[in-house]
Amino acid sequence: MTKTDSNNTAIFPVFKPRTSQVPIRHFALRPGFVWGASTSAYQIEGGIGAESGRGRSIWEDYFDARPHLDNGEIACDHYNRMVEDVAMIKKMGLKAYRFSVAWPRIMPNGKGEINQEGLEFYSRLVDELLKNGIEPYLTLYHWDLPAALEKEGGWASRETCRHFAEYTQVVVNRLGDRVKHWCTFNEPEVIVAGYIGEGLAPGLRNPSLRVQVGHNLMLAHGMAVKALRSYSKDLQVGIVLNLVPAEASNRSKAALDAARRHWQRNYAWYLDGLFKGRYPRVVSLEARRHGVAISQEDMELINQTLDYLGINWYLRQVVNSRGKVLRVPAAQETLMGWEINAAALTRMLIQMKADYKLPPIYITENGAALKDEVVEQGGQPAVHDLERMHYIYDHICALEKASLAGVDIRGYFAWSLMDNLEWSLGFSKTFGIVHVDRKTMQRTVKDSGLWYGLVIKVNTVGRGHG
């Protein structure tokens, strides 16, 4: 037996909790804690044809040069299935939905001309979410730079920062009357990786660009914050960082120092800039070596007050005395090769509270690429992903422990709402709590999504959410 919604767009298999499965319980989290799921534009939307008015992004260029890879031409076809997807989100019981706006859909060339059809799509999405009692959390940039701007230097150019602020103003002017939670960037560290490595767009493989690109992203963040504040002081403005704590392989001074340098060079870089108004010494020295000018005015622009910090959490790294990242023997790992270690999340959050004067924190992404098997249940598909349920439960428990230790955590967003394009890795790495059939685009809520909905119900009914 299965249940489907009225227009038969998403399948909700019957989920029957058993004592051997994952608990469904109340968590000791702050009142009004936000429960949601996240996506990003390029990974789910599709609709990249000229008929939509959307311009090319760096990802179209990246995949054109690598035609053997899956691409985002269709993705999850969310552009054409948005109304049905929002209905599914509501039926799953999610209270918030984090999505990104595609810059090239709004401004095809990254500047100048505005594609009103693109703006209208996101306006309809916001209206649909609000109509269904779902709070929108909007991310302005999730890696899809307009290709025209990349040809002018991309994030290695300060001009791109100014164009980003202009784009921000266009979006907030249209959506700021309804969207209250705004994020400038998703994971600057990973955007930088696209310039210094090969596996992400634009794939330039130029390590010398590391500090220049990262600093420009922080400047663009600061300019966007000003644009958002100029629209309304009432908006909740933040940024999302991908944080991977570096823990020493042993307690020797050499290993502890190496782990600290690794963290400072790759992650504290952004935290220090945002919350201390300066970069770690290891980053400042690297900037000097590569001729990157960083002024006091730059740092003041970066070091503006934020309403929240979003943290995307997937793994920790273990570093030895030589600074090498080690694979942990016998560790449980996801299909990405990432160690599963929820306790490290608690440790990181508590340490961050000690190191910084932080705004409230949302876990804006957390999830696992695991091997899913689609089975038939009552003539309909089902996915019994018990391992993913355990993963989500363990990480919510980790947040509970950090919250009880005094860390101000306001919400949790599962990554991802549905199986999507995992960038250059294609569709084989499934993070979703909803399965998407690659041939039919049929959505099937996995056991993890059904279980998560029950957890949300237990933690929100009668607790300020209705």
C-alpha positions as CSV (number, residue, x, y, z in Angstrom):
1,M,0.0,0.0,0.0
2,T,1.3,3.5,-0.8
3,K,0.0,7.0,-0.5
4,T,0.2,9.6,-3.3
5,D,-0.7,13.3,-3.3
6,S,-3.7,14.5,-5.2
7,N,-2.0,15.1,-8.5
8,N,0.1,11.9,-8.2
9,T,3.4,13.7,-8.5
10,A,5.2,12.3,-5.5
11,I,5.1,8.8,-3.9
12,F,4.9,8.6,-0.1
13,P,5.4,4.9,0.8
14,V,3.9,3.9,4.2
15,F,6.6,4.1,6.8
16,K,6.2,2.0,9.9
17,P,8.7,2.7,12.6
18,R,10.0,-0.4,14.4
19,T,11.9,-0.5,17.7
20,S,15.0,-1.7,15.8
21,Q,14.9,1.5,13.6
22,V,16.0,5.0,14.4
23,P,14.3,6.8,17.3
24,I,11.6,9.5,16.7
25,R,11.9,11.8,19.7
26,H,11.9,15.3,21.0
27,F,15.4,16.9,20.9
28,A,16.5,19.4,23.5
29,L,16.9,22.3,21.0
30,R,15.9,25.9,21.4
31,P,12.2,26.9,21.0
32,G,11.4,27.8,17.3
33,F,14.2,25.6,16.0
34,V,13.9,25.5,12.2
35,W,13.6,22.2,10.3
36,G,14.2,22.2,6.6
37,A,16.0,20.9,3.6
38,S,18.4,22.5,1.0
39,T,18.9,22.5,-2.7
40,S,20.9,24.6,-5.3
41,A,19.7,26.0,-8.6
42,Y,22.0,24.3,-11.0
43,Q,21.8,20.9,-9.3
44,I,18.0,20.7,-9.6
45,E,16.4,23.2,-11.9
46,G,17.2,22.3,-15.5
47,G,15.5,24.8,-17.8
48,I,18.8,26.1,-19.2
49,G,17.6,26.5,-22.8
50,A,17.5,29.9,-24.5
51,E,13.7,29.8,-24.4
52,S,13.9,30.5,-20.6
53,G,16.0,33.6,-21.2
54,R,18.7,32.2,-18.9
55,G,22.3,32.9,-19.9
56,R,25.2,30.4,-19.8
57,S,27.0,29.7,-16.6
58,I,30.5,28.4,-16.1
59,W,29.0,25.0,-15.7
60,E,27.7,24.8,-19.2
61,D,31.3,25.7,-20.4
62,Y,32.7,23.1,-18.0
63,F,30.4,20.3,-19.2
64,D,30.8,21.3,-22.9
65,A,34.5,20.6,-22.6
66,R,33.7,17.2,-20.9
67,P,30.8,15.8,-22.9
68,H,31.2,12.3,-21.2
69,L,29.9,13.7,-17.9
70,D,26.3,14.2,-16.8
71,N,25.2,17.8,-16.9
72,G,22.5,20.1,-15.6
73,E,20.4,20.5,-18.8
74,I,17.5,18.7,-17.2
75,A,18.8,17.9,-13.7
76,C,15.6,17.3,-11.6
77,D,13.4,19.4,-13.9
78,H,12.5,21.5,-11.0
79,Y,12.0,24.5,-13.3
80,N,9.0,22.9,-14.8
81,R,7.9,21.0,-11.6
82,M,8.2,23.7,-9.0
83,V,4.6,23.7,-7.9
84,E,4.5,19.9,-7.4
85,D,7.9,20.0,-5.6
86,V,6.6,22.6,-3.1
87,A,3.5,20.5,-2.5
88,M,5.8,17.6,-1.8
89,I,7.9,19.7,0.6
90,K,4.7,20.6,2.5
91,K,3.4,17.1,2.7
92,M,6.8,15.9,4.0
93,G,6.3,18.3,6.9
94,L,9.3,20.6,6.3
95,K,9.0,24.0,7.8
96,A,11.7,25.8,5.7
97,Y,13.3,25.4,2.3
98,R,16.7,26.6,1.4
99,F,17.3,27.2,-2.3
100,S,19.6,29.3,-4.5
101,V,18.9,31.8,-7.2
102,A,20.8,31.3,-10.5
103,W,22.6,34.5,-11.4
104,P,22.6,33.8,-15.1
105,R,18.8,33.2,-15.0
106,I,18.4,36.7,-13.6
107,M,21.1,38.5,-15.5
108,P,22.2,36.4,-18.6
109,N,25.5,38.3,-19.0
110,G,26.0,38.8,-15.3
111,K,25.4,42.5,-15.6
112,G,23.1,44.9,-17.5
113,E,20.1,43.2,-19.0
114,I,17.6,41.6,-16.6
115,N,15.7,38.5,-17.5
116,Q,12.2,39.2,-16.1
117,E,11.1,35.7,-16.8
118,G,13.9,34.4,-14.5
119,L,12.9,36.8,-11.7
120,E,9.3,35.8,-12.1
121,F,10.2,32.1,-11.6
122,Y,11.7,32.8,-8.2
123,S,8.9,35.1,-7.3
124,R,6.4,32.3,-8.0
125,L,8.5,29.9,-6.0
126,V,8.6,32.2,-3.0
127,D,4.8,32.8,-3.2
128,E,4.2,29.0,-3.5
129,L,6.4,28.4,-0.4
130,L,4.7,31.0,1.7
131,K,1.2,29.9,0.6
132,N,2.1,26.4,1.9
133,G,3.5,27.6,5.2
134,I,7.1,27.0,4.3
135,E,9.7,29.7,5.1
136,P,12.1,30.5,2.2
137,Y,15.8,30.8,2.9
138,L,17.5,32.3,-0.2
139,T,21.1,31.9,-1.3
140,L,22.3,34.3,-3.9
141,Y,25.3,32.3,-5.2
142,H,25.8,28.6,-5.2
143,W,28.7,28.3,-7.7
144,D,26.9,29.2,-11.0
145,L,28.8,32.3,-12.2
146,P,27.6,33.7,-15.6
147,A,30.0,32.5,-18.2
148,A,30.3,36.0,-19.7
149,L,31.8,37.3,-16.4
150,E,34.3,34.4,-16.3
151,K,35.6,35.5,-19.7
152,E,36.3,38.9,-18.0
153,G,38.3,37.3,-15.2
154,G,35.6,35.8,-13.0
155,W,36.3,35.8,-9.3
156,A,39.9,36.6,-9.9
157,S,38.7,40.1,-10.8
158,R,37.4,42.7,-8.4
159,E,35.0,43.9,-11.1
160,T,33.0,40.7,-10.5
161,C,32.4,41.8,-6.9
162,R,30.7,45.0,-8.1
163,H,28.6,43.0,-10.5
164,F,27.6,40.7,-7.7
165,A,26.4,43.6,-5.6
166,E,24.3,44.9,-8.5
167,Y,22.8,41.4,-9.0
168,T,22.0,41.3,-5.3
169,Q,20.2,44.6,-5.5
170,V,18.1,43.3,-8.4
171,V,17.1,40.2,-6.6
172,V,16.3,41.8,-3.2
173,N,14.3,44.6,-4.9
174,R,12.0,41.9,-6.3
175,L,11.9,39.4,-3.5
176,G,12.9,41.3,-0.3
177,D,9.2,42.1,0.5
178,R,8.6,38.3,1.1
179,V,12.0,36.7,1.7
180,K,13.4,37.4,5.2
181,H,16.5,35.1,5.3
182,W,19.3,35.9,2.8
183,C,22.7,34.2,2.3
184,T,25.4,35.8,0.1
185,F,27.6,32.8,-0.7
186,N,27.5,29.1,-0.4
187,E,30.9,27.7,0.5
188,P,33.6,30.2,-0.6
189,E,36.3,27.5,0.0
190,V,34.7,25.3,-2.7
191,I,34.3,28.2,-5.2
192,V,38.1,28.8,-4.7
193,A,38.6,25.1,-5.5
194,G,37.2,25.6,-9.0
195,Y,40.0,28.0,-9.7
196,I,42.9,26.1,-8.2
197,G,41.8,22.6,-9.2
198,E,40.1,20.7,-12.0
199,G,37.0,18.9,-10.6
200,L,34.8,22.0,-10.3
201,A,34.0,24.9,-12.7
202,P,35.8,26.8,-14.1
203,G,38.6,24.2,-13.5
204,L,41.5,26.5,-14.0
205,R,44.1,24.5,-12.0
206,N,46.0,27.6,-10.9
207,P,46.9,27.4,-7.2
208,S,48.4,31.0,-7.4
209,L,44.9,32.3,-7.6
210,R,43.8,30.9,-4.2
211,V,44.0,34.0,-2.0
212,Q,43.0,36.5,-4.7
213,V,39.8,34.5,-5.5
214,G,39.0,33.9,-1.8
215,H,39.6,37.6,-0.9
216,N,37.4,38.8,-3.8
217,L,34.6,36.5,-2.6
218,M,34.8,38.0,0.8
219,L,34.7,41.5,-0.7
220,A,31.7,40.6,-2.8
221,H,30.0,39.2,0.3
222,G,30.6,42.6,2.1
223,M,29.2,44.5,-0.9
224,A,26.2,42.3,-1.0
225,V,25.5,42.7,2.7
226,K,25.5,46.5,2.2
227,A,23.1,46.1,-0.7
228,L,20.7,43.9,1.3
229,R,20.9,46.3,4.3
230,S,20.1,49.2,2.1
231,Y,16.9,47.5,1.1
232,S,15.8,46.8,4.6
233,K,17.4,46.7,8.0
234,D,14.9,43.9,8.9
235,L,16.4,41.3,6.7
236,Q,18.2,38.4,8.2
237,V,21.6,38.3,6.4
238,G,24.3,35.7,6.6
239,I,26.8,33.5,4.7
240,V,27.3,29.8,4.5
241,L,30.7,28.3,5.1
242,N,31.8,24.7,4.5
243,L,33.8,23.8,7.6
244,V,36.0,20.8,7.9
245,P,37.8,20.6,11.3
246,A,41.3,19.4,11.2
247,E,42.1,17.1,14.2
248,A,45.7,16.0,15.0
249,S,46.5,12.3,14.4
250,N,48.3,12.3,17.8
251,R,48.9,14.7,20.7
252,S,52.5,15.6,19.6
253,K,53.2,19.3,19.3
254,A,54.1,18.8,15.6
255,A,50.8,17.1,14.8
256,L,48.8,19.7,16.8
257,D,50.6,22.6,15.0
258,A,50.1,21.0,11.6
259,A,46.4,20.5,12.2
260,R,46.0,24.1,13.4
261,R,47.8,25.5,10.3
262,H,45.6,23.3,8.1
263,W,42.4,24.7,9.7
264,Q,43.7,28.3,9.6
265,R,44.8,28.2,6.0
266,N,41.6,26.6,4.7
267,Y,38.7,27.4,7.0
268,A,39.6,29.9,9.8
269,W,40.6,32.1,6.9
270,Y,36.9,33.0,6.3
271,L,35.9,32.9,10.0
272,D,38.7,35.3,11.0
273,G,37.9,37.7,8.2
274,L,34.2,37.8,8.9
275,F,34.3,37.9,12.7
276,K,37.7,39.3,13.6
277,G,38.4,41.6,10.7
278,R,41.7,40.0,9.8
279,Y,43.1,36.9,8.1
280,P,45.3,34.3,9.9
281,R,49.0,35.0,9.5
282,V,49.4,32.0,7.2
283,V,46.9,33.5,4.7
284,S,48.4,37.0,5.0
285,L,51.8,35.6,4.1
286,E,50.4,33.7,1.2
287,A,48.7,36.9,-0.1
288,R,52.0,38.8,0.1
289,R,53.8,36.1,-1.8
290,H,51.3,36.3,-4.6
291,G,51.0,40.1,-4.7
292,V,47.4,40.2,-3.4
293,A,46.7,43.6,-2.0
294,I,44.5,43.6,1.2
295,S,43.7,46.9,2.7
296,Q,42.2,47.9,6.0
297,E,39.1,49.2,4.1
298,D,38.7,45.7,2.5
299,M,38.7,44.1,6.0
300,E,36.2,46.6,7.3
301,L,33.9,45.8,4.4
302,I,34.2,42.1,5.1
303,N,33.9,42.4,8.9
304,Q,30.2,43.6,9.0
305,T,27.7,42.4,11.5
306,L,25.8,39.3,10.4
307,D,22.5,37.9,11.6
308,Y,23.5,34.3,11.3
309,L,26.2,31.9,10.1
310,G,25.3,28.9,8.0
311,I,27.5,25.9,8.4
312,N,27.6,23.0,5.9
313,W,28.9,19.9,7.6
314,Y,30.0,16.6,6.1
315,L,33.3,15.4,7.6
316,R,36.4,16.1,9.6
317,Q,40.0,15.6,8.5
318,V,42.8,14.0,10.5
319,V,46.2,15.6,10.0
320,N,49.6,14.2,10.9
321,S,52.8,16.0,11.9
322,R,53.8,16.6,8.3
323,G,50.4,18.3,7.5
324,K,49.2,15.3,5.5
325,V,45.5,14.4,5.7
326,L,45.1,10.8,6.7
327,R,42.4,8.3,5.9
328,V,41.1,6.9,9.2
329,P,41.5,3.1,9.3
330,A,38.2,1.1,9.6
331,A,36.2,4.4,9.7
332,Q,32.6,4.3,8.4
333,E,32.5,6.4,5.2
334,T,30.0,7.7,2.7
335,L,30.3,7.0,-1.1
336,M,32.3,10.2,-1.3
337,G,35.0,8.6,0.9
338,W,34.1,11.0,3.7
339,E,34.4,9.7,7.3
340,I,31.2,9.7,9.3
341,N,31.9,11.2,12.7
342,A,29.0,13.2,14.2
343,A,30.9,13.8,17.5
344,A,33.5,15.9,15.6
345,L,30.6,18.3,14.7
346,T,29.9,18.9,18.4
347,R,33.6,19.4,19.2
348,M,34.0,21.9,16.3
349,L,30.9,24.0,17.3
350,I,32.0,24.2,21.0
351,Q,35.5,25.2,20.0
352,M,34.1,27.9,17.6
353,K,32.1,29.3,20.4
354,A,35.3,29.7,22.4
355,D,37.2,31.2,19.5
356,Y,34.7,33.7,18.0
357,K,31.9,36.1,18.9
358,L,29.4,34.3,16.6
359,P,25.9,35.1,15.5
360,P,23.3,32.4,15.7
361,I,24.2,29.3,13.7
362,Y,22.1,27.2,11.2
363,I,23.4,23.9,9.9
364,T,22.5,24.7,6.3
365,E,23.6,21.4,4.8
366,N,24.2,18.0,6.3
367,G,23.7,14.7,4.5
368,A,25.4,11.6,3.1
369,A,25.8,10.0,-0.3
370,L,24.9,6.4,0.4
371,K,24.0,3.4,-1.8
372,D,20.3,3.4,-2.3
373,E,18.2,0.5,-3.5
374,V,14.8,1.1,-5.1
375,V,12.5,-1.7,-4.3
376,E,8.8,-2.4,-5.1
377,Q,6.4,-2.0,-2.3
378,G,2.7,-2.4,-3.1
379,G,3.3,-1.9,-6.7
380,Q,5.2,1.4,-6.2
381,P,8.9,2.2,-5.6
382,A,10.3,2.7,-2.1
383,V,13.8,3.3,-0.7
384,H,14.6,1.8,2.7
385,D,17.7,3.9,3.5
386,L,18.2,3.0,7.2
387,E,21.8,4.1,7.1
388,R,20.9,7.6,6.1
389,M,18.3,7.8,8.9
390,H,21.0,6.8,11.4
391,Y,23.3,9.5,9.9
392,I,20.7,12.3,10.2
393,Y,19.7,11.2,13.7
394,D,23.3,11.1,14.9
395,H,24.0,14.6,13.6
396,I,20.9,16.0,15.2
397,C,22.1,14.4,18.4
398,A,25.4,16.2,17.9
399,L,23.6,19.5,17.6
400,E,21.6,18.8,20.7
401,K,24.9,18.2,22.7
402,A,26.4,21.4,21.3
403,S,23.2,23.4,22.1
404,L,23.2,22.1,25.7
405,A,26.8,23.3,25.9
406,G,25.7,26.8,25.1
407,V,26.1,27.0,21.3
408,D,23.3,29.1,19.7
409,I,21.9,26.8,17.0
410,R,18.7,27.9,15.3
411,G,18.0,25.3,12.6
412,Y,18.9,22.2,10.6
413,F,18.6,21.7,6.8
414,A,19.1,18.2,5.4
415,W,21.1,18.0,2.2
416,S,19.6,17.4,0.0
417,L,15.8,17.5,-0.5
418,M,16.2,15.2,-3.5
419,D,18.8,13.3,-5.4
420,N,20.4,15.8,-7.8
421,L,23.4,16.5,-10.0
422,E,26.4,16.2,-7.8
423,W,28.3,18.5,-10.1
424,S,31.1,16.7,-12.1
425,L,30.3,13.5,-10.3
426,G,26.9,13.3,-12.0
427,F,23.8,11.5,-10.6
428,S,25.5,8.5,-9.1
429,K,26.1,10.2,-5.7
430,T,22.7,10.3,-4.1
431,F,22.4,12.6,-1.1
432,G,18.6,13.1,-1.2
433,I,15.9,12.2,1.2
434,V,13.7,12.0,-1.9
435,H,14.6,9.6,-4.8
436,V,14.3,10.9,-8.3
437,D,13.8,8.5,-11.1
438,R,16.2,9.6,-13.9
439,K,13.9,8.4,-16.7
440,T,10.5,9.6,-15.5
441,M,11.5,12.3,-12.9
442,Q,9.1,10.6,-10.5
443,R,9.8,11.7,-6.9
444,T,9.7,9.0,-4.2
445,V,10.1,10.0,-0.6
446,K,12.7,7.7,1.0
447,D,12.3,6.2,4.4
448,S,14.8,8.9,5.7
449,G,12.5,11.6,4.4
450,L,9.4,10.0,5.9
451,W,11.3,9.5,9.2
452,Y,12.5,13.1,9.1
453,G,9.0,14.4,8.7
454,L,7.9,12.5,11.8
455,V,10.8,14.0,13.8
456,I,9.8,17.4,12.6
457,K,6.2,16.8,13.7
458,V,7.3,15.6,17.2
459,N,9.5,18.7,17.6
460,T,7.2,21.4,16.3
461,V,3.6,20.6,17.1
462,G,2.7,22.7,20.1
463,R,6.2,24.3,20.1
464,G,5.5,27.5,18.2
465,H,5.1,26.0,14.7
466,G,1.5,24.8,14.7
